[in-house]
Amino acid sequence: MGLLQMKVPSPGESISEVEIAAWLVSEGDYVVKDQAIAEVDSDKATLELPAEESGIISFKAEEGDVVQVGQVVCTIDTSAEKPEGVPEVSENVKTETSVASNKSSTSSIENKKTYATGHPSPAASKMMTEKGFDVEDIIGTGKDGRITKSDVINTMSSSHSGFEPEGRKTSREKMSMLRRKIAQRLVAVKNETAMLTTFNEVDMRPIMDLRKKYKEAFAEKFGVNLGFMSFFTKAVTESLKLFPSVNAQIGEKEMILHEYADIGIAVSSPKGLMVPVVRNAEEMALHEIEAEIKRLAIKARDGKITPDEMTGGTFTITNGGVFGSMLSTPIINPPQSAILGMHNIVERPVAMDGKVVIRPIMYLALSYDHRIIDGKESVGFLVNVKELLENPDQMLFSNEDPSTMFPGL
């Protein structure tokens, strides 16, 4: 009998252990080569573990277990015959990806019927046995409709399940390794830096008017939309050239300055906040920034982002405005020394030329480490960002004639 031992591969440099977040197959399932069999959490990202060969799988670790890189987590009996009806993973993955990108999560589960649909994970199966549930009692929300431990807990808490105790209820959900690491880093930043925040406001009318005029021609020429984030990223990189300490890091006895701008863009994902990095953003035009942000955001959303794509940033931008935030004090992303917080755009009365007018205003917040960034630099940086955003033509066109870039407009 051919028995393959699958070991945990290294997700990236400096990562020595991972957590088995979820098994995507059941004990004794027949898996095919390259099929995703598990999701593993590191302290930087969630990654899928593909089957190295086809055969019947046997687990050597449970969901929630913390395992070392190189440790055996399952075995695959490669001598087992493939059962009838088991799809080839390459075709299966393509179909699932297409469906998932166009359907809601509920309809995806209904339409993506595979051999995994309705099967519980090992942890879920154990809990179902203890609580007396059948698979028919629970709707699986995991990959391909698999029943997860959270599905069992939610069913137990449902008022229609018949298992709800009277009175108030509480439930416990284990924090992922990624979430625990984020918590540790945030507390460390508050305790170990002299963090201050300075604020300003930006009149977004010039950018909104520019986008309205050129968005269709921009999309047609470059194949990406002209969004707000590229303007903010460009304004940041130009301002960092004038105020290099804002782009610096603090060492033991020195300040580490960077002659490049690797900009972290904070994005929300199912696993929590992630910060993929746009490398050498100072060299990019707006359409290049838009394309790279889109690529990284999709990978983060789909759990495909790699640790290398989230390390090494020199400055971070976070946009709480997408969730409706009016104003906040963002926390620095270590070992960086500053972070820019964007917020929602609200029509507000402002004074212009001695008259009160209504303008779309966004509040900006720059949190910075006062140990290496003085008030003069922080305020000057944010004022320069504001001035660039309120005069966006130079960022879009640089030294190029608009009629040359977009003929006919």
N, C-alpha and C positions, 0 to 999 in steps of 0.2 A: 504494500500500500504506500503511495506517495503522499507524505505528510509535510506540507510547507508551513514553516513557522513565520508568521508575519510580525515584524518588529516595528516599533514606532520610529519613523524617520525624523531627522532633525528639521524642525520648521524654519530654523534660522540661527544665526550666530547668537551666542549667549543664552539660548533657550535649552535647558537641561531636562525639563519635565513638562508634561501636558496632562490635561484631564479628559477622560472619555466623556464627552458631552452627551452623545446619543449614538446608540447602535441603529443603523438604518436598515438592518436585516435582523432576522430572528435566528436563535440557536438552531442549527441543523438545516438552515436554508441552503439551497444550491446557489452559489454566486458565480458570476462570470467575470473574467479578467477585465480590469479597469472599472468595474462597477463600484460606485461609492458605497462603502460598507459601514462607515462610521464618521461622525464629526468629532474632532478633537479641539479643545480650547487650549491655547497657550496664553501667556500674559499679554500678548500683543494682537492675536487674531484667532479666528476660528477657521479651521482647515478641514477639508474632506480627506479621508483615508481610502484610497482605491484598492480593490483586490488585486494582488500581484499575479494570481492565477485563477482558473476556474475550478470549482469543486464545492464540497460541503464544508460549511464553516462551523467551527467550535470556538466559543469564547474562552479567553483566559483572564479577562478583566470585565468588571461590571460598569454600568453607567455611573458616573460620579467618581470613579477611581482615579487617583493621581498616579501616573506611571512615568517612569524614566525614559528618556530617549534611548532607543536600542532595546527596550524591554519587549518580550513577546506578549502580544495582546490577543492573538487568536491563531488558530491553525486551520489550514485548508486541506482537505483530503482530495488531492488532485486526481486520484484514481477513480473517483465516483463518476458514474455515468450521468450525463445531463438529462434531467426529466423533460418530457414533452411539454411544450407550452412556455418554457422559459425563454424570454426574448433575449436577443443579442443586445448587450449594454449600449453599444455605439448608437444603434437605431433608437433604443429606448430613451437615452439621454437627450438626443436631438429632439424627439417628439415632446418630452417633458419640458425642455427649455422653451420651445416654441409656445406650448400651452401656457406655461407659467408667466411668460412675459405679456400675455394678452388677456388673461382671465384673472378674476379675483381669487383669493386663496380658497374660498369655499367651492367655487365652480371648478378650480383646478383639481381639488381632491375628488370631486365627482367625476370629472372627465379622465383623469389620469389613473385609471384602474390598472394596477399591476399586481404581481404576486405579493407585493408588500402591503397592498390595501387591506385594512382591517386587521392586520397582524400586530400584536402588542410587542413592545420592546421587552427585554428581560425584566427590567425594573417594573414596568407597567404590568406585566404578566404576574409577577409575584404579588403586587398589590391587589390585582383583580381577584386572585385566588383567595387572599386573606379577607377581602370584603364581599366576596360572593358575586362578582360581576361576570357577565358573559360579554363576548365581543360585540354582540348585537346591541348591548346597552350603551355602547360608547362610540362616539364619532371621532375617528382619528384625525388629528390636525398636523401630524408629523409628515415627513417626506413621503410622497405618494400615498398619503392617507394612513400611514402607520400610526397606531395608538401609542401615545407617549405617557409617561408617568403623570405629566401635567393634565392630560385629558382625563385620567382616572380621578385625580384630585378635583378637577372642575366638575365632573359628573357627581361626585360625592357632595359637593357644595351646592349643586343645583337644587332649586326649590321643587323641581319636578321629579327628582330622582327617588324620593321616598327615603333617603338616608339622612336628610337634614335634621340635625337636632334642634330643639326649641331654643330660643334665645339668641344671644350674639355668638358669632363664630369668628375664629381666626384660622389662618392657614400659614404654612411655612413653605418657602420655596428656596432651594439652595442657590446661592450666588455662584455664577460661573467664575472660572479663574480669571477671565478678562475683567469682569465686573469687580472682583476683589482687588485686582492689581490697580485698576483705575481709582478705587477708593483709597488705597494706600498712597498712591501718587498725589492725589488731591490733598490729603491731610498733610503729607510731607511738604508740599508747596506752601501751604498756609503757615506751617511751623518754621520753615527754613529759609523763607525769602522775606524781604522787606517790600511787600507788594502794595502798591498804590494804584489808583485808577483815575484817569483824567477823561473828561467828557467834552463833546462838541456836537454840533448839529449840521446836517447837510441838506441843502435844497436839492431834491432829486429831480426837479423839473427839467434841467438841461439834459440829463441822461435819458429820462423818459421820452423827451421830444426827439433826441437823436436816435434812440432805438426805434421809435415809431416810424421815423423817416427812412431808416436804412435796414431794418431787420429783415425784410424780404430779400433785398439785394445781397445782404451779408450772408444769409442762409444759402442762397442760390450759388454764390461765388465760393464759399468756404465749406458748405455742407454741415455747418453747426449753427445753432441759434446764438444771437447776440444777447447774452444775459447780463445781469448786474454783477455777478461774481468776477467776471473777467475785468471789468472796470475797477473794482475794488482791489483785485490782485495787482493790476498794473499800477494803480495809484500807490499801493504799498511798496512795490519794488522800486519805484522812482523815488519815493520818500526815504527809503532805507539807504539809498546812495548818498543822500544829504545828511542823514543822521545814522551813521554806522553803528553807534553804540546800541541802538534799538535792535540791531540784527546780531548782537553779540551774545556770548555766554560767559559766565563767571567760572574761573578755575580756582585752584587753591590759593594762588598768590598772583594771578594775572587775569586780564580780560582777554577772551578769545574772540577776535574779530573775523568776520567772514566777508570775502570779496565776492560772494555769490549769494543769491537769495533762493533757498529751498522753502517754499511756502506750504505749510500744512493747512489743509482745508477740512475743518471739522464737519463730519457728516453723521447723521443718525442711521443706525443699522439695527436689524432685529436683535443683535447681540449687545447693543449699547453704542456709545459714542466712539467713533473711530476717526483718526486723523491721517488720511493718506497725504503724501507729500508731492507737490509739483516741483520737480527738480529744475534748477536754473531758470526760474520763472522770469528773472530780470532780462533774459535774452529773447523772450517770447512775445509775439504779437497777440492781439486779443483773440483771434480765432484759434491760435495754438493753445492758449490758456484754456479756452472753452472746451476744446477737444480733449485735452488732458484731464480736466476736472470731470468731464462726463465719463471718460474711460474709468477713472479711479472710483467715482461714485457708484457706478454699476457694479464693479468688482466688490466694493464694500457691501453693497446691498445684497448681493448674491452669495456673500461669504467666500469669495474667491480671492480676496485681497491677501497679499503676502506680507510677512513681517518687514521685509526689505523696503516695501513700498510705503511703510508707515514710520520709518526711522530716519533720523538725520536732518529733520527740519530745523530751520533757523528762526522762523517766525510763523505764527498761526493766525488764521482768520476763522471766526466762528459766527454763524448766522442764527441767532435766536429769533429773528423776525419771522422766520417761516412757521414758528409755533405761536406767533402773536405777541412776543415779548416787546414791551415798550422801551425798557431800560434795564440793564443788568451790569454786574461787575464780573467779567469772565476771569477764570483762574488760569494762570500761566501754565503752559504745557512744558514741563521740565525736559531737558536742561536749558530750554529757551529762556529769554528774559522779558518777552513782551507778547501780548496777544491782542488782536483787534476784535471787538464785538460789534456786529451789525444788529440792527433791530428792525421792527416793522415800520412801514412807511404810512404816516398818518397826515391827513390834511389839517394844517394848523394855521391860525392867524399869525402873520408876521409883519413887521414894519419894513417897507421898502420904499425909498424915495419919499419919506414922510407920510406914506399912506399904509393903511392896514390891508393886506391882501392875503388870500388863502393859497398856501403852497404845500406840496407834498414833502414832508420833513422826515428825515431819519436821524435818530440819535446814535452817535458813535461813542464807544467806550474803549479806551486803551489802558489795559492793566499792564504794569511794568515793575521790574525789580529795581527798587530805588538804590540798591547797593552799587549798581554800575550805570544806571540811567538817571540823570538829573531831571528836575522839573523842566528846565529849559529845553532839553532834548525831547522829552516826551510830549510836551505841549507843541513845540515846533513841528515835530513829526506829524501829529494829528492835524494841525492847522494846514500843513502842506497836503495831506491826504484830502482834506475838505476842499481846498482850492482846486486840486486836480479833478475831483469828482464834479465840481460845479463848473468846470471848463473841460468837458470830456472830449472835445473835438481833437485836441492834440494827441490824446491817447489812442483814438480810433484811426486817425489819419497820419500821425507822426509828421513827416515832412512831405507826404504824398498829397497830390491834388485830389480832392473828393471826386471831381469829374473823371479823373483817370482811374481811380479805384472802382467807382461805381458809375460807369457811363450811362447817360440817359437820365440821371437824377439831378 
